[in-house]
């Protein structure tokens, strides 16, 4: 077979793009009109971005914390004080701590720095405990966090603005999971975990639920400055692309629940990202969370066309290194050695820690469980599981630190909370 001859047949003709544009620009297109109607509720793109920037200001987040949970203010102030006093270990000192004098002569692969990521940061009080532990033990606060908690609940109890403020203070990125995530009754024929097989075709956001997701996304963007949200569904992914194309500075990461498990699936998504990218080459797709089943070759292959599409510095590969002990994967699950093999030649990777170390998890009376993410705070406290879930989180942070050590030992680089670990 002559590859070049047949390769030419894959070219997308401009006429095909013209046909797509005709649908997008058709004034009678009901789905585009419905999309624009939701956006119009919040103003013009310029007004929407202005509202978000204002809501994101630290003093305005503080005001929301003061209104809902004034006792959190002292913890935010404490965090700022520790940062300004430079109480956290600098990267150079951390490397010296791990490698000794060898660190001085080691050229670390900073161009391939791996972002240390933890999921899920559910409650604000955990932030201070994590910071205190890092100061005391000369360890690291991760550089990225995923949140999977009911938005309305954390809005009401003050955790939402408090964590947003804390992330600014420490210099870490974070992602919210909206309530319109498909497990909220959008499919009237499904319940919760007892009907989980009904979700095997993808997280359900049927019918008009995609527009509700859009509405909720814009609400938290304009009221709390929440820029980055989790995305599960091909329809809401498209809406997020359209939103960015309008000029709204939203971001999203694709969830592991989307099930992206091969390079052709990734190519399909990145083709859409390219179609709706801005003239400066940017896209709202800033995180791509792989399925747990992918191997290093899949990420290497995808890295090739990610770079070819101009997205190497835009779209981060987010890969699970550890997983919750219960309810998501067959244990033991530990991908740290594979990460070390990958991290010297594939750029822009986040090492996601959703579970603690295997030897720790299997001995815990309450090991980490993905289903804990969907519990109400009141029920967690009443059940007596609050301290256990706090420990689960701290074990995930410890696992991220194990990864940082492994990377350092191999002359590789990491990204921790950038305002703390200079």
Secondary structure by P-SEA (a helix, b strand, c coil): ccaaaaaaaacccaaaaaaaaaaaaccccaaaaaaaaaaaaaccaaaaaaaaaaaacaaaaaaaaaaccccaaaaaaaaaaaaaacccccaaaaaaaacccccccccccccbbbbbcccccccaaaaaaaaaaaaaaccccccbbbbbccaaaaaaaaaaaaaaaaaaaacccbbbbccccccccccccccccccccccccccccccaaaaaaaaaaaaaaaaccccbbbbccaaaaaaaaaaaaaccbbbbbbccccccccaaaaaaaaaaaaaaccccccccccbbbccccccaaaaaaaaaaaaaacccccbbbbbbccccccccccccccaaaaaaaccccccccccccccccaaaaaacccccccccccccaaaaaaacaaaaaaaaaaaaaaaaaaaaaaaaaacbbbbccccccc
